[in-house]
């Protein structure tokens, strides 16, 4: 499996400012994409720098 990127927004913030972001991803069966059940990791990436990792479990 190869990593996939989903861009949320282009936002400019000042140093020490905080920002709350959310993104919903639809895990829908399609003919062009397969869903793989089990544990998956989601990693935040800002300006090319990888950050926090969260784990999700997909059951189909």
N, C-alpha and C positions, 0 to 999 in steps of 0.2 A: 504494500500500500504506500502511496505517496501522500505527503502532506497537502492539504487543500487550504486555500486562503479565502476568507470572506471579509471584504472591506465594509466597515460600518459607516464611517464618515471621515471627512477631512476637517479637522478642527484645530484652531490655533488657541492655545492657552498660555497664560503667563506662568513663570516659575512659581511654585508653591500653591498654585490654584488647584482645586480639585474638580473632578468631573465624574458624574455617574452615567454610565452607558448600559444599554441592554440591547440584545438582538435575539429575535426568535428565528429559529431555523426549522423549516418543515421537513420532517423525515417521511416523505411520501413515496410509495412504490411507483416507479416509472419504468418504461421499457429501456431507458438509456442509463439508468443508475441502479446499482444493486445496494441493498441495505445489509449490513453485516451485524448480527446480534452480538452482544457482549460489551465488554468495557472499551471505552474510547476516551481519548484525552483531548482537551481543548486548551490551547495556549494563547495567551494574550501577546501580541507583538506590536510595539510602538516604535516607529522610526527604524525598523529593522532590528530592534533589540527585543529578544524574547524575554517574557516575564512570567507571571503567575500561570500555573497549570491547574485545571479542574478536570475531574474524571466524571464521565457520565456513563450510564448503562443503557444500552438500546435493546429492547426486547421486541421481536416481531412475531 
